Amino acid sequence: MFDRLAADDYEQVVLCHDRATGLRVIIAIHSTRLGPALGGTRFYPYPDDASALEDVLRLAKGMTYKSAAAGLDLGGGKAVIIGDPAVARTEALLRMYARFVDALGGRYITAEDVGTTQADMDLIRRETAYVTGVSRSLGGSGDPSAATAYGVLHAMKAVAKHLWGGTDLEGRHVVVAGVGKVGYALLRHLVEERARVSVADVAPAAVERAVRDFAVEAVPVEKAHAIDCDIYSPCAMGAILNPVTIPELHCAAIVGSANNQLADPSCSDLLVDSGVLYAPDYVVNAGGVINIAEELIGYHRERAYANVRRIFDTTTAVIDTAVDRGISTATAADRLAEGRIASVGRVQLLRTSPRVRR
Ligand code: NAD
């Protein structure tokens, strides 16, 4: 266990248990170098404890990089509640979980993720202030999906500027794979931009809604990545970019909201070789965390959205660095995040108040 934590430099992993409610949760804090570790709570029926631990570690580290690259004063953390939310979710379990979050004294701040909802965050709020993404009526920012989609749009504009000399998406063919919360919100922006949009989703109802509401074209899910288009936008599951799909790509660029799009780190080099411009997932999809981070200083929508628009600049900086240094965009994003953690992180080392023992 400790060798695994040392390999990726994790600060703290907490196991919490409550027999009465059946609560089993792992909270992983990867880094608090830039600020409190913010990341969502995943509620999922993991087959065993080892897979839950591996997932929470991977996700927590991902949050460190996402927030660092986005310029936030936040570290990275994540929590997983082991169990099927459809069966195990109860008010008592969530509030007990919230007490454990509270006991960390603000080192970890939670939010919504797969298997948890805004209503869950509202319940958690009754036990701790260390939660974001609560309802607007409680002073929160609500569902982050709209902000995430808005950020994806601005990443697309940065890519368009790099590839075609202007931010205009009019007439560009964009394939959106996954038209759930983020994908659907993205469609609205793309249609407003007069892009030509195709959609794919494993859920027929999601496709029907998109086609009905936006008069877009539907394409088969299994072919979505291989369609000849300007931008392929994965907005569903991870690992969609792998040694099988990458040779089949016929797009100029990939800009989507899905987390962990690369099946493994070597896929970024395969993408470079295939000539497809990959906008790194955690740079592109940071709109959600940028938006909820605003809750920590008092949510203000205009200020939050202005910050989300900065994803344009971050995406541009990553692409420029990759071109200048002859490295992949994925590596350029990692270096941006690691550089900021190293340089800004050390600012806090300067002690400003003496801690004198009496
Ligand atoms: P969602 O569950 O609302 O939507 C996902 C959609 O993808 C669903 O309609 C589902 O039917 C579809 N889908 C599932 N498997 C598919 C496949 N193989 N091919 C095509 N479609 C498929 O989720 P969401 O909140 O829209 O998130 C989408 C992605 O973006 C996820 O990877 C998520 O982790 C990531 N993300 C979301 C946010 C956010 O604010 N919601 C923020 C950052 C990252």
Boltz pocket constraint, residues with backbone or C-beta under 6 A from the ligand:
constraints:
  - pocket:
      binder: B
      contacts: [[A, 144], [A, 145], [A, 146], [A, 148], [A, 177], [A, 178], [A, 179], [A, 180], [A, 181], [A, 182], [A, 183], [A, 200], [A, 201], [A, 202], [A, 203], [A, 206], [A, 221], [A, 234], [A, 235], [A, 236], [A, 237], [A, 238], [A, 257], [A, 258], [A, 259], [A, 285], [A, 286], [A, 288], [A, 289]]
      max_distance: 6.0
